């Protein structure tokens, strides 16, 4: 069974990733990834960017790392 976009019903074998920023109460912001249908360009899902989170943690622990 092939995965289908819930918006355009196209078979989806790959996704486009787009960078976004998400925000919450009190102005907290996170770098976010949007998973986008390559056919209709609608967002299928989002999540906080795990690579950005890792980089932020490393920079907080060892700000002068190479």
PDBQT receptor file of N, H, CA, C and O in Angstrom, charges set to zero:
ATOM      1  N   UNK A   1       0.844  -1.181   0.000  1.00  0.00    +0.000 N 
ATOM      2  CA  UNK A   1       0.000   0.000   0.000  1.00  0.00    +0.000 C 
ATOM      3  C   UNK A   1       0.888   1.243   0.000  1.00  0.00    +0.000 C 
ATOM      4  O   UNK A   1       1.795   1.364   0.823  1.00  0.00    +0.000 OA
ATOM      5  N   UNK A   2       0.629   2.140  -0.902  1.00  0.00    +0.000 N 
ATOM      6  H   UNK A   2      -0.108   2.041  -1.571  1.00  0.00    +0.000 HD
ATOM      7  CA  UNK A   2       1.427   3.358  -1.028  1.00  0.00    +0.000 C 
ATOM      8  C   UNK A   2       0.873   4.450  -0.120  1.00  0.00    +0.000 C 
ATOM      9  O   UNK A   2      -0.331   4.532   0.121  1.00  0.00    +0.000 OA
ATOM     10  N   UNK A   3       1.787   5.288   0.380  1.00  0.00    +0.000 N 
ATOM     11  H   UNK A   3       2.765   5.220   0.184  1.00  0.00    +0.000 HD
ATOM     12  CA  UNK A   3       1.362   6.436   1.186  1.00  0.00    +0.000 C 
ATOM     13  C   UNK A   3       0.774   7.493   0.255  1.00  0.00    +0.000 C 
ATOM     14  O   UNK A   3       1.294   7.738  -0.833  1.00  0.00    +0.000 OA
ATOM     15  N   UNK A   4      -0.309   8.109   0.697  1.00  0.00    +0.000 N 
ATOM     16  H   UNK A   4      -0.732   7.910   1.581  1.00  0.00    +0.000 HD
ATOM     17  CA  UNK A   4      -0.965   9.141  -0.106  1.00  0.00    +0.000 C 
ATOM     18  C   UNK A   4      -1.103  10.421   0.698  1.00  0.00    +0.000 C 
ATOM     19  O   UNK A   4      -1.333  10.397   1.907  1.00  0.00    +0.000 OA
ATOM     20  N   UNK A   5      -0.960  11.530   0.005  1.00  0.00    +0.000 N 
ATOM     21  H   UNK A   5      -0.773  11.550  -0.977  1.00  0.00    +0.000 HD
ATOM     22  CA  UNK A   5      -1.171  12.830   0.630  1.00  0.00    +0.000 C 
ATOM     23  C   UNK A   5      -2.654  12.963   0.982  1.00  0.00    +0.000 C 
ATOM     24  O   UNK A   5      -3.514  12.704   0.140  1.00  0.00    +0.000 OA
ATOM     25  N   UNK A   6      -2.961  13.364   2.219  1.00  0.00    +0.000 N 
ATOM     26  H   UNK A   6      -2.263  13.575   2.903  1.00  0.00    +0.000 HD
ATOM     27  CA  UNK A   6      -4.371  13.510   2.596  1.00  0.00    +0.000 C 
ATOM     28  C   UNK A   6      -5.047  14.719   1.949  1.00  0.00    +0.000 C 
ATOM     29  O   UNK A   6      -6.269  14.851   2.006  1.00  0.00    +0.000 OA
ATOM     30  N   UNK A   7      -4.255  15.598   1.336  1.00  0.00    +0.000 N 
ATOM     31  H   UNK A   7      -3.261  15.491   1.290  1.00  0.00    +0.000 HD
ATOM     32  CA  UNK A   7      -4.827  16.795   0.708  1.00  0.00    +0.000 C 
ATOM     33  C   UNK A   7      -5.121  16.588  -0.781  1.00  0.00    +0.000 C 
ATOM     34  O   UNK A   7      -6.218  16.884  -1.254  1.00  0.00    +0.000 OA
ATOM     35  N   UNK A   8      -4.120  16.075  -1.514  1.00  0.00    +0.000 N 
ATOM     36  H   UNK A   8      -3.229  15.835  -1.129  1.00  0.00    +0.000 HD
ATOM     37  CA  UNK A   8      -4.285  15.945  -2.966  1.00  0.00    +0.000 C 
ATOM     38  C   UNK A   8      -4.408  14.494  -3.427  1.00  0.00    +0.000 C 
ATOM     39  O   UNK A   8      -4.650  14.238  -4.607  1.00  0.00    +0.000 OA
ATOM     40  N   UNK A   9      -4.243  13.541  -2.503  1.00  0.00    +0.000 N 
ATOM     41  H   UNK A   9      -4.046  13.749  -1.545  1.00  0.00    +0.000 HD
ATOM     42  CA  UNK A   9      -4.358  12.108  -2.772  1.00  0.00    +0.000 C 
ATOM     43  C   UNK A   9      -3.252  11.557  -3.672  1.00  0.00    +0.000 C 
ATOM     44  O   UNK A   9      -3.351  10.418  -4.128  1.00  0.00    +0.000 OA
ATOM     45  N   UNK A  10      -2.212  12.331  -3.936  1.00  0.00    +0.000 N 
ATOM     46  H   UNK A  10      -2.132  13.256  -3.566  1.00  0.00    +0.000 HD
ATOM     47  CA  UNK A  10      -1.087  11.848  -4.737  1.00  0.00    +0.000 C 
ATOM     48  C   UNK A  10      -0.280  10.836  -3.928  1.00  0.00    +0.000 C 
ATOM     49  O   UNK A  10      -0.196  10.934  -2.704  1.00  0.00    +0.000 OA
ATOM     50  N   UNK A  11       0.314   9.863  -4.623  1.00  0.00    +0.000 N 
ATOM     51  H   UNK A  11       0.246   9.783  -5.617  1.00  0.00    +0.000 HD
ATOM     52  CA  UNK A  11       1.224   8.931  -3.958  1.00  0.00    +0.000 C 
ATOM     53  C   UNK A  11       2.481   9.699  -3.580  1.00  0.00    +0.000 C 
ATOM     54  O   UNK A  11       3.069  10.396  -4.408  1.00  0.00    +0.000 OA
ATOM     55  N   UNK A  12       2.888   9.566  -2.318  1.00  0.00    +0.000 N 
ATOM     56  H   UNK A  12       2.411   9.000  -1.645  1.00  0.00    +0.000 HD
ATOM     57  CA  UNK A  12       4.041  10.306  -1.811  1.00  0.00    +0.000 C 
ATOM     58  C   UNK A  12       5.162   9.315  -1.516  1.00  0.00    +0.000 C 
ATOM     59  O   UNK A  12       5.037   8.475  -0.625  1.00  0.00    +0.000 OA
ATOM     60  N   UNK A  13       6.256   9.416  -2.268  1.00  0.00    +0.000 N 
ATOM     61  H   UNK A  13       6.357  10.099  -2.992  1.00  0.00    +0.000 HD
ATOM     62  CA  UNK A  13       7.412   8.554  -2.033  1.00  0.00    +0.000 C 
ATOM     63  C   UNK A  13       8.583   9.347  -1.469  1.00  0.00    +0.000 C 
ATOM     64  O   UNK A  13       9.602   8.768  -1.091  1.00  0.00    +0.000 OA
ATOM     65  N   UNK A  14       8.445  10.657  -1.411  1.00  0.00    +0.000 N 
ATOM     66  H   UNK A  14       7.618  11.127  -1.718  1.00  0.00    +0.000 HD
ATOM     67  CA  UNK A  14       9.447  11.526  -0.796  1.00  0.00    +0.000 C 
ATOM     68  C   UNK A  14       8.722  12.777  -0.319  1.00  0.00    +0.000 C 
ATOM     69  O   UNK A  14       7.625  13.088  -0.785  1.00  0.00    +0.000 OA
ATOM     70  N   UNK A  15       9.340  13.485   0.605  1.00  0.00    +0.000 N 
ATOM     71  H   UNK A  15      10.230  13.233   0.983  1.00  0.00    +0.000 HD
ATOM     72  CA  UNK A  15       8.772  14.728   1.128  1.00  0.00    +0.000 C 
ATOM     73  C   UNK A  15       9.757  15.856   0.936  1.00  0.00    +0.000 C 
ATOM     74  O   UNK A  15      10.966  15.626   0.888  1.00  0.00    +0.000 OA
ATOM     75  N   UNK A  16       9.265  17.054   0.827  1.00  0.00    +0.000 N 
ATOM     76  H   UNK A  16       8.283  17.241   0.867  1.00  0.00    +0.000 HD
ATOM     77  CA  UNK A  16      10.116  18.234   0.864  1.00  0.00    +0.000 C 
ATOM     78  C   UNK A  16      10.203  18.698   2.308  1.00  0.00    +0.000 C 
ATOM     79  O   UNK A  16       9.209  18.665   3.034  1.00  0.00    +0.000 OA
ATOM     80  N   UNK A  17      11.393  19.132   2.731  1.00  0.00    +0.000 N 
ATOM     81  H   UNK A  17      12.200  19.159   2.141  1.00  0.00    +0.000 HD
ATOM     82  CA  UNK A  17      11.576  19.696   4.062  1.00  0.00    +0.000 C 
ATOM     83  C   UNK A  17      11.712  21.205   3.925  1.00  0.00    +0.000 C 
ATOM     84  O   UNK A  17      12.432  21.698   3.057  1.00  0.00    +0.000 OA
ATOM     85  N   UNK A  18      11.019  21.929   4.784  1.00  0.00    +0.000 N 
ATOM     86  H   UNK A  18      10.434  21.528   5.490  1.00  0.00    +0.000 HD
ATOM     87  CA  UNK A  18      11.121  23.385   4.783  1.00  0.00    +0.000 C 
ATOM     88  C   UNK A  18      11.376  23.864   6.196  1.00  0.00    +0.000 C 
ATOM     89  O   UNK A  18      10.778  23.368   7.151  1.00  0.00    +0.000 OA
ATOM     90  N   UNK A  19      12.273  24.836   6.321  1.00  0.00    +0.000 N 
ATOM     91  H   UNK A  19      12.759  25.239   5.546  1.00  0.00    +0.000 HD
ATOM     92  CA  UNK A  19      12.564  25.423   7.620  1.00  0.00    +0.000 C 
ATOM     93  C   UNK A  19      11.485  26.420   7.984  1.00  0.00    +0.000 C 
ATOM     94  O   UNK A  19      10.995  27.166   7.136  1.00  0.00    +0.000 OA
ATOM     95  N   UNK A  20      11.119  26.423   9.257  1.00  0.00    +0.000 N 
ATOM     96  H   UNK A  20      11.517  25.816   9.946  1.00  0.00    +0.000 HD
ATOM     97  CA  UNK A  20      10.134  27.356   9.771  1.00  0.00    +0.000 C 
ATOM     98  C   UNK A  20      10.556  27.757  11.180  1.00  0.00    +0.000 C 
ATOM     99  O   UNK A  20      11.525  27.227  11.723  1.00  0.00    +0.000 OA
ATOM    100  N   UNK A  21       9.833  28.676  11.752  1.00  0.00    +0.000 N 
ATOM    101  H   UNK A  21       9.046  29.106  11.311  1.00  0.00    +0.000 HD
ATOM    102  CA  UNK A  21      10.000  29.029  13.153  1.00  0.00    +0.000 C 
ATOM    103  C   UNK A  21       8.649  28.853  13.832  1.00  0.00    +0.000 C 
ATOM    104  O   UNK A  21       7.617  29.298  13.330  1.00  0.00    +0.000 OA
ATOM    105  N   UNK A  22       8.680  28.196  14.977  1.00  0.00    +0.000 N 
ATOM    106  H   UNK A  22       9.519  27.834  15.385  1.00  0.00    +0.000 HD
ATOM    107  CA  UNK A  22       7.464  28.031  15.779  1.00  0.00    +0.000 C 
ATOM    108  C   UNK A  22       7.616  28.865  17.033  1.00  0.00    +0.000 C 
ATOM    109  O   UNK A  22       8.727  29.071  17.521  1.00  0.00    +0.000 OA
ATOM    110  N   UNK A  23       6.503  29.341  17.553  1.00  0.00    +0.000 N 
ATOM    111  H   UNK A  23       5.600  29.174  17.156  1.00  0.00    +0.000 HD
ATOM    112  CA  UNK A  23       6.570  30.131  18.776  1.00  0.00    +0.000 C 
ATOM    113  C   UNK A  23       5.477  29.673  19.738  1.00  0.00    +0.000 C 
ATOM    114  O   UNK A  23       4.481  29.062  19.349  1.00  0.00    +0.000 OA
ATOM    115  N   UNK A  24       5.708  29.994  21.005  1.00  0.00    +0.000 N 
ATOM    116  H   UNK A  24       6.517  30.490  21.321  1.00  0.00    +0.000 HD
ATOM    117  CA  UNK A  24       4.758  29.650  22.057  1.00  0.00    +0.000 C 
ATOM    118  C   UNK A  24       4.523  30.883  22.911  1.00  0.00    +0.000 C 
ATOM    119  O   UNK A  24       4.992  31.976  22.594  1.00  0.00    +0.000 OA
ATOM    120  N   UNK A  25       3.801  30.691  23.982  1.00  0.00    +0.000 N 
ATOM    121  H   UNK A  25       3.420  29.803  24.239  1.00  0.00    +0.000 HD
ATOM    122  CA  UNK A  25       3.547  31.789  24.902  1.00  0.00    +0.000 C 
ATOM    123  C   UNK A  25       4.843  32.438  25.361  1.00  0.00    +0.000 C 
ATOM    124  O   UNK A  25       5.883  31.783  25.428  1.00  0.00    +0.000 OA
ATOM    125  N   UNK A  26       4.779  33.697  25.669  1.00  0.00    +0.000 N 
ATOM    126  H   UNK A  26       3.934  34.229  25.614  1.00  0.00    +0.000 HD
ATOM    127  CA  UNK A  26       5.904  34.465  26.200  1.00  0.00    +0.000 C 
ATOM    128  C   UNK A  26       7.062  34.605  25.224  1.00  0.00    +0.000 C 
ATOM    129  O   UNK A  26       8.178  34.910  25.644  1.00  0.00    +0.000 OA
ATOM    130  N   UNK A  27       6.827  34.390  23.922  1.00  0.00    +0.000 N 
ATOM    131  H   UNK A  27       5.921  34.143  23.580  1.00  0.00    +0.000 HD
ATOM    132  CA  UNK A  27       7.832  34.674  22.909  1.00  0.00    +0.000 C 
ATOM    133  C   UNK A  27       8.890  33.622  22.675  1.00  0.00    +0.000 C 
ATOM    134  O   UNK A  27       9.804  33.853  21.883  1.00  0.00    +0.000 OA
ATOM    135  N   UNK A  28       8.807  32.463  23.334  1.00  0.00    +0.000 N 
ATOM    136  H   UNK A  28       8.064  32.276  23.977  1.00  0.00    +0.000 HD
ATOM    137  CA  UNK A  28       9.781  31.397  23.094  1.00  0.00    +0.000 C 
ATOM    138  C   UNK A  28       9.656  30.934  21.653  1.00  0.00    +0.000 C 
ATOM    139  O   UNK A  28       8.547  30.681  21.182  1.00  0.00    +0.000 OA
ATOM    140  N   UNK A  29      10.787  30.817  20.938  1.00  0.00    +0.000 N 
ATOM    141  H   UNK A  29      11.687  31.023  21.321  1.00  0.00    +0.000 HD
ATOM    142  CA  UNK A  29      10.772  30.373  19.551  1.00  0.00    +0.000 C 
ATOM    143  C   UNK A  29      11.695  29.184  19.358  1.00  0.00    +0.000 C 
ATOM    144  O   UNK A  29      12.710  29.056  20.043  1.00  0.00    +0.000 OA
ATOM    145  N   UNK A  30      11.334  28.309  18.413  1.00  0.00    +0.000 N 
ATOM    146  H   UNK A  30      10.510  28.414  17.856  1.00  0.00    +0.000 HD
ATOM    147  CA  UNK A  30      12.150  27.158  18.066  1.00  0.00    +0.000 C 
ATOM    148  C   UNK A  30      12.239  27.057  16.553  1.00  0.00    +0.000 C 
ATOM    149  O   UNK A  30      11.293  27.374  15.832  1.00  0.00    +0.000 OA
ATOM    150  N   UNK A  31      13.404  26.606  16.088  1.00  0.00    +0.000 N 
ATOM    151  H   UNK A  31      14.172  26.348  16.674  1.00  0.00    +0.000 HD
ATOM    152  CA  UNK A  31      13.537  26.281  14.671  1.00  0.00    +0.000 C 
ATOM    153  C   UNK A  31      12.766  24.984  14.438  1.00  0.00    +0.000 C 
ATOM    154  O   UNK A  31      12.852  24.041  15.224  1.00  0.00    +0.000 OA
ATOM    155  N   UNK A  32      12.024  24.961  13.360  1.00  0.00    +0.000 N 
ATOM    156  H   UNK A  32      11.954  25.728  12.722  1.00  0.00    +0.000 HD
ATOM    157  CA  UNK A  32      11.078  23.882  13.092  1.00  0.00    +0.000 C 
ATOM    158  C   UNK A  32      11.258  23.377  11.670  1.00  0.00    +0.000 C 
ATOM    159  O   UNK A  32      11.664  24.125  10.780  1.00  0.00    +0.000 OA
ATOM    160  N   UNK A  33      10.954  22.106  11.466  1.00  0.00    +0.000 N 
ATOM    161  H   UNK A  33      10.624  21.499  12.189  1.00  0.00    +0.000 HD
ATOM    162  CA  UNK A  33      10.951  21.506  10.130  1.00  0.00    +0.000 C 
ATOM    163  C   UNK A  33       9.503  21.220   9.759  1.00  0.00    +0.000 C 
ATOM    164  O   UNK A  33       8.738  20.698  10.570  1.00  0.00    +0.000 OA
ATOM    165  N   UNK A  34       9.132  21.566   8.528  1.00  0.00    +0.000 N 
ATOM    166  H   UNK A  34       9.754  21.990   7.869  1.00  0.00    +0.000 HD
ATOM    167  CA  UNK A  34       7.821  21.195   7.995  1.00  0.00    +0.000 C 
ATOM    168  C   UNK A  34       8.032  20.133   6.921  1.00  0.00    +0.000 C 
ATOM    169  O   UNK A  34       8.881  20.280   6.042  1.00  0.00    +0.000 OA
ATOM    170  N   UNK A  35       7.252  19.069   7.006  1.00  0.00    +0.000 N 
ATOM    171  H   UNK A  35       6.562  18.949   7.720  1.00  0.00    +0.000 HD
ATOM    172  CA  UNK A  35       7.251  18.029   5.984  1.00  0.00    +0.000 C 
ATOM    173  C   UNK A  35       6.133  18.384   5.016  1.00  0.00    +0.000 C 
ATOM    174  O   UNK A  35       4.964  18.447   5.398  1.00  0.00    +0.000 OA
ATOM    175  N   UNK A  36       6.501  18.616   3.751  1.00  0.00    +0.000 N 
ATOM    176  H   UNK A  36       7.450  18.565   3.441  1.00  0.00    +0.000 HD
ATOM    177  CA  UNK A  36       5.580  19.188   2.770  1.00  0.00    +0.000 C 
ATOM    178  C   UNK A  36       5.392  18.228   1.590  1.00  0.00    +0.000 C 
ATOM    179  O   UNK A  36       6.356  17.641   1.098  1.00  0.00    +0.000 OA
ATOM    180  N   UNK A  37       4.157  18.078   1.149  1.00  0.00    +0.000 N 
ATOM    181  H   UNK A  37       3.374  18.555   1.548  1.00  0.00    +0.000 HD
ATOM    182  CA  UNK A  37       3.862  17.262  -0.033  1.00  0.00    +0.000 C 
ATOM    183  C   UNK A  37       4.517  17.916  -1.256  1.00  0.00    +0.000 C 
ATOM    184  O   UNK A  37       4.306  19.103  -1.502  1.00  0.00    +0.000 OA
ATOM    185  N   UNK A  38       5.306  17.158  -2.021  1.00  0.00    +0.000 N 
ATOM    186  H   UNK A  38       5.477  16.193  -1.821  1.00  0.00    +0.000 HD
ATOM    187  CA  UNK A  38       5.951  17.744  -3.196  1.00  0.00    +0.000 C 
ATOM    188  C   UNK A  38       4.978  18.040  -4.335  1.00  0.00    +0.000 C 
ATOM    189  O   UNK A  38       5.315  18.777  -5.261  1.00  0.00    +0.000 OA
ATOM    190  N   UNK A  39       3.779  17.474  -4.274  1.00  0.00    +0.000 N 
ATOM    191  H   UNK A  39       3.504  16.875  -3.522  1.00  0.00    +0.000 HD
ATOM    192  CA  UNK A  39       2.806  17.688  -5.344  1.00  0.00    +0.000 C 
ATOM    193  C   UNK A  39       1.966  18.943  -5.115  1.00  0.00    +0.000 C 
ATOM    194  O   UNK A  39       1.855  19.789  -6.002  1.00  0.00    +0.000 OA
ATOM    195  N   UNK A  40       1.372  19.063  -3.920  1.00  0.00    +0.000 N 
ATOM    196  H   UNK A  40       1.461  18.376  -3.200  1.00  0.00    +0.000 HD
ATOM    197  CA  UNK A  40       0.445  20.176  -3.673  1.00  0.00    +0.000 C 
ATOM    198  C   UNK A  40       1.008  21.242  -2.729  1.00  0.00    +0.000 C 
ATOM    199  O   UNK A  40       0.368  22.267  -2.495  1.00  0.00    +0.000 OA
ATOM    200  N   UNK A  41       2.215  20.997  -2.182  1.00  0.00    +0.000 N 
ATOM    201  H   UNK A  41       2.735  20.165  -2.372  1.00  0.00    +0.000 HD
ATOM    202  CA  UNK A  41       2.906  21.952  -1.313  1.00  0.00    +0.000 C 
ATOM    203  C   UNK A  41       2.199  22.199   0.020  1.00  0.00    +0.000 C 
ATOM    204  O   UNK A  41       2.463  23.209   0.674  1.00  0.00    +0.000 OA
ATOM    205  N   UNK A  42       1.324  21.313   0.426  1.00  0.00    +0.000 N 
ATOM    206  H   UNK A  42       1.109  20.493  -0.105  1.00  0.00    +0.000 HD
ATOM    207  CA  UNK A  42       0.654  21.465   1.729  1.00  0.00    +0.000 C 
ATOM    208  C   UNK A  42       1.480  20.790   2.809  1.00  0.00    +0.000 C 
ATOM    209  O   UNK A  42       2.134  19.776   2.567  1.00  0.00    +0.000 OA
ATOM    210  N   UNK A  43       1.441  21.365   4.004  1.00  0.00    +0.000 N 
ATOM    211  H   UNK A  43       0.910  22.189   4.201  1.00  0.00    +0.000 HD
ATOM    212  CA  UNK A  43       2.180  20.814   5.135  1.00  0.00    +0.000 C 
ATOM    213  C   UNK A  43       1.484  19.549   5.615  1.00  0.00    +0.000 C 
ATOM    214  O   UNK A  43       0.278  19.538   5.863  1.00  0.00    +0.000 OA
ATOM    215  N   UNK A  44       2.275  18.475   5.743  1.00  0.00    +0.000 N 
ATOM    216  H   UNK A  44       3.254  18.483   5.542  1.00  0.00    +0.000 HD
ATOM    217  CA  UNK A  44       1.752  17.205   6.241  1.00  0.00    +0.000 C 
ATOM    218  C   UNK A  44       2.034  17.023   7.722  1.00  0.00    +0.000 C 
ATOM    219  O   UNK A  44       1.269  16.377   8.438  1.00  0.00    +0.000 OA
ATOM    220  N   UNK A  45       3.140  17.599   8.172  1.00  0.00    +0.000 N 
ATOM    221  H   UNK A  45       3.762  18.124   7.590  1.00  0.00    +0.000 HD
ATOM    222  CA  UNK A  45       3.515  17.484   9.570  1.00  0.00    +0.000 C 
ATOM    223  C   UNK A  45       4.618  18.494   9.863  1.00  0.00    +0.000 C 
ATOM    224  O   UNK A  45       5.252  19.023   8.951  1.00  0.00    +0.000 OA
ATOM    225  N   UNK A  46       4.835  18.753  11.153  1.00  0.00    +0.000 N 
ATOM    226  H   UNK A  46       4.319  18.323  11.894  1.00  0.00    +0.000 HD
ATOM    227  CA  UNK A  46       5.938  19.612  11.584  1.00  0.00    +0.000 C 
ATOM    228  C   UNK A  46       6.559  19.021  12.841  1.00  0.00    +0.000 C 
ATOM    229  O   UNK A  46       5.943  18.220  13.544  1.00  0.00    +0.000 OA
ATOM    230  N   UNK A  47       7.779  19.431  13.103  1.00  0.00    +0.000 N 
ATOM    231  H   UNK A  47       8.279  20.082  12.532  1.00  0.00    +0.000 HD
ATOM    232  CA  UNK A  47       8.428  19.081  14.361  1.00  0.00    +0.000 C 
ATOM    233  C   UNK A  47       9.544  20.072  14.616  1.00  0.00    +0.000 C 
ATOM    234  O   UNK A  47      10.059  20.700  13.691  1.00  0.00    +0.000 OA
ATOM    235  N   UNK A  48       9.912  20.206  15.879  1.00  0.00    +0.000 N 
ATOM    236  H   UNK A  48       9.494  19.695  16.630  1.00  0.00    +0.000 HD
ATOM    237  CA  UNK A  48      11.068  21.035  16.215  1.00  0.00    +0.000 C 
ATOM    238  C   UNK A  48      12.287  20.375  15.585  1.00  0.00    +0.000 C 
ATOM    239  O   UNK A  48      12.446  19.157  15.664  1.00  0.00    +0.000 OA
ATOM    240  N   UNK A  49      13.138  21.166  14.965  1.00  0.00    +0.000 N 
ATOM    241  H   UNK A  49      13.009  22.155  14.901  1.00  0.00    +0.000 HD
ATOM    242  CA  UNK A  49      14.311  20.672  14.236  1.00  0.00    +0.000 C 
ATOM    243  C   UNK A  49      15.275  19.975  15.193  1.00  0.00    +0.000 C 
ATOM    244  O   UNK A  49      15.879  20.646  16.030  1.00  0.00    +0.000 OA
ATOM    245  N   UNK A  50      15.445  18.636  15.101  1.00  0.00    +0.000 N 
ATOM    246  H   UNK A  50      14.954  18.092  14.421  1.00  0.00    +0.000 HD
ATOM    247  CA  UNK A  50      16.312  17.935  16.038  1.00  0.00    +0.000 C 
ATOM    248  C   UNK A  50      17.783  18.310  15.895  1.00  0.00    +0.000 C 
ATOM    249  O   UNK A  50      18.514  18.289  16.885  1.00  0.00    +0.000 OA
ATOM    250  N   UNK A  51      18.228  18.647  14.708  1.00  0.00    +0.000 N 
ATOM    251  H   UNK A  51      17.634  18.664  13.904  1.00  0.00    +0.000 HD
ATOM    252  CA  UNK A  51      19.628  19.048  14.525  1.00  0.00    +0.000 C 
ATOM    253  C   UNK A  51      19.860  20.411  15.174  1.00  0.00    +0.000 C 
ATOM    254  O   UNK A  51      20.904  20.630  15.789  1.00  0.00    +0.000 OA
ATOM    255  N   UNK A  52      18.910  21.318  15.045  1.00  0.00    +0.000 N 
ATOM    256  H   UNK A  52      18.063  21.140  14.546  1.00  0.00    +0.000 HD
ATOM    257  CA  UNK A  52      19.040  22.632  15.687  1.00  0.00    +0.000 C 
ATOM    258  C   UNK A  52      19.060  22.496  17.198  1.00  0.00    +0.000 C 
ATOM    259  O   UNK A  52      19.826  23.184  17.872  1.00  0.00    +0.000 OA
ATOM    260  N   UNK A  53      18.220  21.608  17.742  1.00  0.00    +0.000 N 
ATOM    261  H   UNK A  53      17.598  21.049  17.195  1.00  0.00    +0.000 HD
ATOM    262  CA  UNK A  53      18.200  21.378  19.193  1.00  0.00    +0.000 C 
ATOM    263  C   UNK A  53      19.554  20.851  19.650  1.00  0.00    +0.000 C 
ATOM    264  O   UNK A  53      20.096  21.317  20.652  1.00  0.00    +0.000 OA
ATOM    265  N   UNK A  54      20.106  19.879  18.919  1.00  0.00    +0.000 N 
ATOM    266  H   UNK A  54      19.666  19.501  18.104  1.00  0.00    +0.000 HD
ATOM    267  CA  UNK A  54      21.415  19.314  19.262  1.00  0.00    +0.000 C 
ATOM    268  C   UNK A  54      22.481  20.404  19.246  1.00  0.00    +0.000 C 
ATOM    269  O   UNK A  54      23.297  20.487  20.164  1.00  0.00    +0.000 OA
ATOM    270  N   UNK A  55      22.479  21.230  18.223  1.00  0.00    +0.000 N 
ATOM    271  H   UNK A  55      21.816  21.163  17.477  1.00  0.00    +0.000 HD
ATOM    272  CA  UNK A  55      23.460  22.309  18.114  1.00  0.00    +0.000 C 
ATOM    273  C   UNK A  55      23.312  23.308  19.257  1.00  0.00    +0.000 C 
ATOM    274  O   UNK A  55      24.311  23.757  19.819  1.00  0.00    +0.000 OA
ATOM    275  N   UNK A  56      22.080  23.657  19.605  1.00  0.00    +0.000 N 
ATOM    276  H   UNK A  56      21.269  23.292  19.148  1.00  0.00    +0.000 HD
ATOM    277  CA  UNK A  56      21.849  24.584  20.711  1.00  0.00    +0.000 C 
ATOM    278  C   UNK A  56      22.361  24.013  22.034  1.00  0.00    +0.000 C 
ATOM    279  O   UNK A  56      22.937  24.742  22.841  1.00  0.00    +0.000 OA
ATOM    280  N   UNK A  57      22.156  22.717  22.259  1.00  0.00    +0.000 N 
ATOM    281  H   UNK A  57      21.688  22.125  21.603  1.00  0.00    +0.000 HD
ATOM    282  CA  UNK A  57      22.637  22.079  23.494  1.00  0.00    +0.000 C 
ATOM    283  C   UNK A  57      24.161  22.080  23.530  1.00  0.00    +0.000 C 
ATOM    284  O   UNK A  57      24.756  22.409  24.556  1.00  0.00    +0.000 OA
ATOM    285  N   UNK A  58      24.791  21.717  22.426  1.00  0.00    +0.000 N 
ATOM    286  H   UNK A  58      24.308  21.450  21.593  1.00  0.00    +0.000 HD
ATOM    287  CA  UNK A  58      26.261  21.701  22.372  1.00  0.00    +0.000 C 
ATOM    288  C   UNK A  58      26.808  23.101  22.615  1.00  0.00    +0.000 C 
ATOM    289  O   UNK A  58      27.775  23.268  23.359  1.00  0.00    +0.000 OA
ATOM    290  N   UNK A  59      26.203  24.099  21.999  1.00  0.00    +0.000 N 
ATOM    291  H   UNK A  59      25.418  23.963  21.395  1.00  0.00    +0.000 HD
ATOM    292  CA  UNK A  59      26.671  25.479  22.180  1.00  0.00    +0.000 C 
ATOM    293  C   UNK A  59      26.495  25.954  23.623  1.00  0.00    +0.000 C 
ATOM    294  O   UNK A  59      27.298  26.746  24.118  1.00  0.00    +0.000 OA
ATOM    295  N   UNK A  60      25.457  25.478  24.292  1.00  0.00    +0.000 N 
ATOM    296  H   UNK A  60      24.805  24.835  23.889  1.00  0.00    +0.000 HD
ATOM    297  CA  UNK A  60      25.243  25.865  25.696  1.00  0.00    +0.000 C 
ATOM    298  C   UNK A  60      26.252  25.195  26.610  1.00  0.00    +0.000 C 
ATOM    299  O   UNK A  60      26.683  25.792  27.597  1.00  0.00    +0.000 OA
ATOM    300  N   UNK A  61      26.637  23.960  26.297  1.00  0.00    +0.000 N 
ATOM    301  H   UNK A  61      26.287  23.476  25.496  1.00  0.00    +0.000 HD
ATOM    302  CA  UNK A  61      27.573  23.210  27.135  1.00  0.00    +0.000 C 
ATOM    303  C   UNK A  61      29.016  23.619  26.849  1.00  0.00    +0.000 C 
ATOM    304  O   UNK A  61      29.800  23.844  27.771  1.00  0.00    +0.000 OA
ATOM    305  N   UNK A  62      29.357  23.711  25.577  1.00  0.00    +0.000 N 
ATOM    306  H   UNK A  62      28.720  23.528  24.828  1.00  0.00    +0.000 HD
ATOM    307  CA  UNK A  62      30.734  24.006  25.168  1.00  0.00    +0.000 C 
ATOM    308  C   UNK A  62      30.712  25.087  24.097  1.00  0.00    +0.000 C 
ATOM    309  O   UNK A  62      30.871  24.775  22.917  1.00  0.00    +0.000 OA
ATOM    310  N   UNK A  63      30.522  26.344  24.470  1.00  0.00    +0.000 N 
ATOM    311  H   UNK A  63      30.392  26.598  25.429  1.00  0.00    +0.000 HD
ATOM    312  CA  UNK A  63      30.340  27.414  23.475  1.00  0.00    +0.000 C 
ATOM    313  C   UNK A  63      31.547  27.644  22.570  1.00  0.00    +0.000 C 
ATOM    314  O   UNK A  63      31.398  28.241  21.503  1.00  0.00    +0.000 OA
ATOM    315  N   UNK A  64      32.727  27.193  22.957  1.00  0.00    +0.000 N 
ATOM    316  H   UNK A  64      32.848  26.707  23.823  1.00  0.00    +0.000 HD
ATOM    317  CA  UNK A  64      33.923  27.422  22.147  1.00  0.00    +0.000 C 
ATOM    318  C   UNK A  64      34.412  26.164  21.467  1.00  0.00    +0.000 C 
ATOM    319  O   UNK A  64      35.586  26.076  21.107  1.00  0.00    +0.000 OA
ATOM    320  N   UNK A  65      33.523  25.169  21.278  1.00  0.00    +0.000 N 
ATOM    321  H   UNK A  65      32.569  25.241  21.570  1.00  0.00    +0.000 HD
ATOM    322  CA  UNK A  65      33.936  23.921  20.626  1.00  0.00    +0.000 C 
ATOM    323  C   UNK A  65      34.261  24.184  19.172  1.00  0.00    +0.000 C 
ATOM    324  O   UNK A  65      33.841  25.190  18.599  1.00  0.00    +0.000 OA
ATOM    325  N   UNK A  66      35.006  23.281  18.586  1.00  0.00    +0.000 N 
ATOM    326  H   UNK A  66      35.347  22.464  19.051  1.00  0.00    +0.000 HD
ATOM    327  CA  UNK A  66      35.400  23.425  17.179  1.00  0.00    +0.000 C 
ATOM    328  C   UNK A  66      34.505  22.599  16.296  1.00  0.00    +0.000 C 
ATOM    329  O   UNK A  66      34.679  22.590  15.078  1.00  0.00    +0.000 OA
TER     330      UNK A  66
